[in-house]
Amino acid sequence: KLKAIYELLETITDKCEDVANQIEGIVLENS
């Protein structure tokens, strides 16, 4: 059960990193 929770957290973290990278790219383009 712990492994499933860990994998879910990992997936969420990866998605958050992707979003952060996209936002960073947009900010850099507009600056």
Backbone bond lengths (Angstrom), bond angles and torsions (degrees), N, CA, C in turn:
res aa  C-N    CA-C-N  psi(-1)  N-CA   C-N-CA  omega(-1)  CA-C   N-CA-C  phi
1 K - - - 1.465 - - 1.535 110.00 -
2 L 1.316 116.47 -42.31 1.464 119.74 178.80 1.520 111.34 -60.09
3 K 1.336 115.77 -38.46 1.467 120.20 -178.17 1.530 110.36 -61.71
4 A 1.322 116.63 -40.27 1.462 120.61 179.90 1.524 110.50 -64.27
5 I 1.330 116.57 -42.36 1.462 120.76 178.81 1.523 109.84 -63.52
6 Y 1.334 116.28 -42.81 1.463 120.94 179.99 1.524 110.79 -61.80
7 E 1.323 116.44 -43.02 1.467 120.52 179.74 1.524 110.85 -65.49
8 L 1.335 116.71 -38.53 1.462 120.48 178.17 1.524 110.45 -63.42
9 L 1.329 116.60 -45.41 1.466 120.86 178.03 1.520 110.84 -60.14
10 E 1.324 116.27 -40.18 1.458 120.90 -179.69 1.534 110.15 -63.03
11 T 1.325 115.98 -42.47 1.461 120.59 179.06 1.522 110.71 -63.18
12 I 1.339 116.34 -44.90 1.466 120.56 179.42 1.521 110.23 -61.78
13 T 1.330 116.84 -42.97 1.465 121.01 -179.87 1.519 110.61 -61.56
14 D 1.333 116.52 -43.49 1.467 120.62 179.00 1.532 110.50 -60.79
15 K 1.346 116.59 -42.74 1.462 120.33 -179.73 1.528 110.19 -64.30
16 C 1.327 116.92 -41.76 1.461 120.74 179.35 1.518 110.62 -63.09
17 E 1.329 117.14 -39.71 1.464 120.68 178.36 1.525 110.37 -63.84
18 D 1.328 116.77 -41.46 1.465 120.74 178.68 1.528 110.12 -60.05
19 V 1.333 116.50 -46.36 1.464 121.12 -179.62 1.523 110.02 -63.07
20 A 1.332 117.20 -43.76 1.462 121.15 179.93 1.519 110.72 -60.88
21 N 1.331 116.58 -41.50 1.464 120.43 179.21 1.526 111.07 -64.40
22 Q 1.322 116.95 -40.33 1.462 120.70 179.38 1.523 110.32 -64.69
23 I 1.338 116.83 -44.39 1.467 120.92 179.30 1.521 109.85 -62.26
24 E 1.323 116.53 -43.45 1.464 121.26 179.18 1.524 110.48 -59.41
25 G 1.323 116.98 -42.86 1.456 121.26 179.04 1.520 111.66 -62.12
26 I 1.327 116.75 -42.61 1.465 121.00 179.70 1.525 109.99 -65.02
27 V 1.325 116.84 -43.48 1.467 121.27 -179.52 1.522 110.22 -62.14
28 L 1.337 116.72 -43.52 1.465 120.29 -179.45 1.525 110.75 -64.88
29 E 1.332 117.69 -38.09 1.461 121.17 179.81 1.524 111.12 -65.50
30 N 1.324 116.85 -34.56 1.464 121.01 -174.62 1.521 113.25 -90.02
31 S 1.317 117.90 -7.03 1.461 119.62 -176.67 1.522 111.49 -87.07
